[in-house]
Amino acid sequence: MFDLLFPPKCLLCRRILKEEELDLCRGCRTDGPECTNFRKKLPFIDSWTAVWYYEDNARRSLLRYKFRGARSYAKGYGRLLAMKLQESHPDGFDLLTWVPVSPLRRLTRGYDQVQLLAMAVGEELGITPVPLLRKIRHNRPQSGIVGEAKRRANVLGVYRAENPDLFSGKRIVLLDDIITTGTTAGECARVLLTAGAKEVHCGAMAVARRQANNKVR
């Protein structure tokens, strides 16, 4: 009855899905901006993967999810990102966590969009996400800052590791929604590595194409 009243739509183009389609319509699954290039070296990140490039319908979809209350997207996003993580980490990993938002941002937005994503990914992989980071300072949104150096300065000292005994010597997958320059994920990884993590890998829904295509430095 729910599906009759509110038929499932494609996460990207919002067309009503056919009975045999899940999360994405056939056109978007075939022609969507799928991320295929992972050459960019992110600071303190051992490896990373993303579902899409952050452009066109993928960008619009994530903006709806992040800023316009489309939290129902989390389940479909989780299925897609879980498949990417299984491809990039066939041997698995020890812990799954996420980049947290500040308490103020969670209050104003009504939810932590990356935590919802982590819960959906964990459900698909049979892993319970663990909160290993806490945001201790409410900083400016990264999206409003131009320049990689300024972005790094904006996130420095913003995160603190929680319960380091849980992840000492462990391989961690850190989830985020969007990778632009990688400074936020990199700062989170630095904090986790400093507190004793063995490796930090990153998974995201989308990455800026120009960042993904940069050569490893």
N, C-alpha and C positions, 0 to 999 in steps of 0.2 A: 504494500500500500504506500509506504514511504517513497519507494522508487517511482511509483506511478505519479505521485504528487510532485516529487522533486527528482526527476530523472538524473542519473549521474552524468556529469559533463567532463569533457577533456580538460585536463589541468592546464593546458596551454591555450588552446583556441576557444574553449568553452562550448564547443559543439556538443549536442547530446550524443552520448556514446551508444553504439550498437550493442546488441546482446552479447556478442563475442568479444567486445573490447573492454579493456580494464585500464583505468587511469588516463590513458592517452588514446586519441583516435588513431586510425591507421595512418593518416597523413602525417600527423605530428610525430608518431613513433618512427616513421620512415624519414621525414624531412626536417624534423626539429633540430635545433642547434646543439646537437650532441657533442660533448667535449671528448676529443680524441687525442689531444696533445698534452702531455704532462711533463714537458721539458723544464719548465720553470722551477728553479731551486728556491724553496721557501725557507726563511731563516728558522733554524732549530727544528725543522720538520724533516723526518727521515724519508717520507714519501707522501703523496697526496693523490686524491682522485676527486672528480666532480662529474655530475650527470650532464649538465649543459654548459654552454657558454652563456654569459649573462647579457643577453640581447634579445630583441624582438619579443615573441610571445613568452619566452622563458623569463625575461626581465619583468614583463607585465604580470605574469603569474606570481612571481615571488614578491612583487610589491603589494599585490592583493593579499597575499598570505601574511606578510610582515606588518603592513600598516592599515589594512582595511578589513581586518577581522575574519579572513578566510581560513580559519584554523582547521577546518575540515580537510584542507589540502594535505595535512600532515601525514595521514595514513597512506595516501598515494605516493607522496614524496618518499616516505619511509620504504615502501616497496622498491622504488626505483634506486634509491641510494644503497639499500641493502644488497641489491644485485651487483652494483658497482664494487662494493666493498668485498663481496665474495670473489669477484674476478681479480681484484688487486691484492687480496690477502687470502689465498687459497688454504694456507696453513692456519688461519685464524689469528686471534690476538687475545690478550689477557683481559683487558678492560675497555669499556666503552663509556665515554664522557662527552661533555659538550661545552661550548663557550657560553657562559651565563650572561644574562643582562643584569643591569643594576636593579635593586629593589624599586627605585623610583620609576624606571622605565617599564618594569613589569606592572607596576600599579597603574600607570597611565595607559599602557597598551592593553592590559587585562590578561596577558599571558606571556610566557617566554617561548618564542617561536622555535628556538633551537632545542629547548628541552622537549617540546612536543615532537619535534623531528627525531630526537634521540630515542624517545619512548617508542615511536613507530618503527624505527630501525631495529631497536632491541627486540621488539615483538617478532619481527620477521626473522631475526637471526637466533632467537632463543636466548638472548643475553639481557640481563637487567642493567640498564645504564646506571652509572654511579656518579654522583656529584663530587668531582675532585677539585673544583675551583670555585672561588667565591669572588664576586666583584665588590671591592671594598671602597671604590670611589666612583661617583657618577661623572663620567667625562663627556665631552662633546661627541655627537655621532660622527663616526669616521666618514660617512657619506658626504659630510659638509666640509671636509678638509682636503685641500689640494697639496700634493707633494708627499713623497714617501717619507722623508725625514720628519715632516710635521706630523704625519700619521703615527710614526714610531714614538715620537715624544708624547702624543696624546694618550697612548695606551701604557706607557711605562709606569710601573708600580700600581696599576689598576687592579690586578688580579692577585689572589693569594691562594696557595695550595691548601686543601682541606684533607685531613687524615692521611698524611704521607705514608704511614705504615701500610696502608692498603695497596699502594702502587709501587713501593720500593722494588726496583729490579724488574718491573713489569713492562710489557709492550702495550701501549695505549693507543686507541683510535679516538681522536678528538674531532667532534662534529661541529660544523658551522653552516650557516645558510648560504652565504655568499663570500667568495674570496675575491678581493680586488687587488690590493698589493700584497696581501698575506701578512700584514703587520700584526693584526689582532691575533690570528692563529699562532703566529710566530712568538708573540709575547706570552701567550698561554703555554705554548710548548716549552719556552725557556723556563717558566716558573715550575712546570712539572719536572723537567729534567734536573733543575737545581735541587728540587726536593727529593730526587732519588729515582725517577722513572728511567727505565733502560732505553726506551725508544718512544717517540711520539709520531704517529702518522695522522693524516688529516683526511676527512671526507666532507664534501660540501655539495649542495644542490647545484651551484653554478659558480663559474669563475670568469673574470674579465678576459676576453680573448687575447688582448695585447699582452696581458701578464702571462698567460699560459704559453704563448708563443715566443716569449723571450728565451734566449739561449741561456743554458746553465752557466753561471759565473763562478 
